[in-house]
Amino acid sequence: MSTGALVDLLRSGGTAFGVFAPERAARGGAIAGADPAIDFVFYDLEDSPWDMAALGAFREAMAAAAGERGPCPILLRIPPVHLDREAARRHVAEGLAAGVAGLILPQVEEGAEVTLAAESVGHRLWPIHPGGDVLLVAQIESGDAVEHAEEILGTSGVGVGLPGQKDLRASYQGDESAVQRAVLRVLAVSEASGVPCGVTAGAHDVEDRLRQGFRLVIATDPEAVTAGRRASRGRA
């Protein structure tokens, strides 16, 4: 898939299936590139050293392993915008220069964080620019952010809403019922805002997540992509 293919898939109403980067190095890129079933790779640098050389090696190895299919689009999770706004602008610019298809913004608490990232992407950003080929994913990860989901996900530039279940569990002190209510609230607000919603899912729950309406699935185990695609074909 080309860099813009993920946007094309979501724009057309399709569902995208991806995986976490197996390893943030060339070997991980080779593993991801050899898998024809995935639509994207989630590459996480939220808390890790900002290493664009490793990202480049990952992407090159993925392209070599994919051959004529071409490398999967990469969604790059950057450090939280609110920690350092100037650094966030640099992270967006360097990520785009490295060829990523989208930026995941973790711990978003207000729409201004999305606006800063959107301005940093510029004319390539979908859906602000209908022909754009870059996504911004706004990750909702706290109870306060869930309460302000309309403001965050209604901000111009959001391409995908994404509830962060691990951090939501911490925010709701392990109350799983509250976590799942929050996840479904983020889904409902995303849909009301006209943007797809993503979720992490395993083989045990991916079919339920698709039935609920999630359209960007980050698989937590290898079988989840297979199970998700099977369920999608059954629903077509």
N, C-alpha and C positions, 0 to 999 in steps of 0.2 A: 504494500500500500504506500502511496505517496504521502508526503507530509499533510496535504490537504484532504486526504481521503477520509480521515476520521470526521472532519467537519461535514464532508459530503454525505457520509453515512447517517449522521445525526440529523442533518438538514432534511434528508429524504424520509425521515421517520423511522429509520432502522435502529437496531440495537447493537451496541459495540461490546465486545468481550476482550478483556485484557488481563495481564498478569503483572505482579510486582517484578522488577528487574531481578533475575536469579542471582546476580552478583554485579556490583558496580565496577566492572572491569571487562577487558576483552573477552574473557571466558564466558561471562554472563551474556554478553552480546551474541556470541556464537550460539549459545543455548537458545536464546530468544529467537534468533534468526532462523533456526532450524525448525521452528514450530509454525506450520502454515495455518493453524487454527485461530491464532490470536490477531486482534485488530489493533492493539496498541500495547505499549509497555509503560508501566508506572515507575518512574525513576525518582527515588526519594533523596533529596538533599536538605530536608528541613532542619535536621540536627547534625548532619555530617559535614566534614570539611568541604568547602566550595571548590570542587575539582573538575574544571572543564576539560582538562586533558584526559581524565578517566572517562568522562562522558563521550568525548570524541573517539577514544579507543573502543568503547562499548558500541557506538553507532557504526564505526567502520567494520568491526567484527560481525555485527548483525547483518550489515549489507552483504558482506562476503558470504555468510552462511545462507542468506535468503536467495542469493543468485538473481534470476530473472524476476522473481516475485517482488523484489525490492524490500528494503527494511521496513519494519513496522513504524508507525508514528510513535513518538515518545512524548508522554506527559510528564513534565518536570515539576516536582514539588519543591518550591523554593522556601527559604526561611520566612517566618511571618512578617508581613509588611509593617505591622505596628512596631516591631522591634527597632527598625532603622529604615526610614522611608527612602533615603538616598541610596542605601545599599539595595533596597528592593528594586529601584529603577535600574541599577546596574545588573542585578540578577536577571531581570526580565530581558534586558538588552543582550547579555551574554548568552542566555539560554536560546534566544532566537538566533543569534549568530552561530550557535552550535547546531542548529537545525531541528530544534524541538517543534512539535506540533501544537503544544499548549503548555500553559503554566497552571499548576495547582497552587492556590493560595490557602495555606492552612490557618486555622485559628482566626478566621475573619469575624470581627465583632461589629463592624460598621461599613456602610456602603462606600465611604471615602477611601477605604483600602482598595476596593475594586476599581474605583475611579482612577486612582494613581496607577494601578497596573494597566488599566485600559489605555490610558494616555501614553504609557510607555510602549505599548504594543503598536498603537497607531493604526494606519489604514489597513493593516492585515487582519484586524480583529473581527471575527464573526460573533454575534449577529449584528453588531453596529454597522459593519460594512457587509452587505449581502454576498459579495464575492470574496470575502475574507477566508483565510485558510488557517487561522490560529484560534485556539480556544482558551478562555479563562474559566477555570473551575473554582468556584467559591466553596470552601469547606467550612461547614457549620459544626462546631465541636464543643459548645458549652451551652448550658441552660439559658444564659443571657442571649447568646446568638440565636438560639431557637426562638426566643421571644421576639427578637427583632428580625426574623427571617424575611418578612415582607419587604422591609427596607433594604436588606442586603441583597436578596435575590431579585428584587425589582430594580436594582441599579443597572443602568445601561452598561453593557459590556459583559455581563454574566452569560456564559455559554452553557454551563452545567452547574447544578447545585449538587453538593455531596455531603451527606451527614457523616461525621467521623465517629463511628461507634465506640472505638476504644476510649477516646477522650470524653465522649458523652457518658460512658459508664463511670468514669471518675467524677464528672460533674454532678451526676445524679447518685453518687455514692453507692454504686452497684445495684441500683433499683432497675432491674431489667425491663419491667413493664414501662417505667418512665422513659427508658432509653428507646424502646420500640415505638412508643407514642411520639417521641421527638423525631425519630427517623421518618415516620409516616407524615408528620407535620411538615418536615422539610420537603418531602415528596409532593404533598398537596400544594405548598406554596410555590415550589418550582413549576408545577404544572399550571397553576394560576398565573404565574409570571411568563408563561410561554417558553420555558426552557426545559430541556431534559434533566432528569435527576439520576445520579449515579449511586452505587452502593457496593460495599464489599460483600461477597457471598461465597459460600462453599457449595459442594455438590448436594449437601443436605437441604439447602434452602434456596438455591438459585431459581428453581421453578416457581416457588412462592413469590420471590422478589419480582420476577418477570410478570407474574399475574397481577401483582400490585401496581405495576406500571413503571418500574425502574428501567432505564434504557442505556445505562453505561455500567457494566458489571466488571468489577475488579475481583478476579478469582483468587480465593485464598488457598485453593488446592488445585492440582492439575485436572482433576475430574470435573471441576465446576464448569469449565469452558465446554467440555463435551456434553455435559448434562444440560447446560444452558442452550446450546445450539440445537440439541434434540428437542427441547421444550419449545424453542422458537419455531422450529419447523412444524411442530404439532399444532401451534397456534395460528400458523399462516393460512 
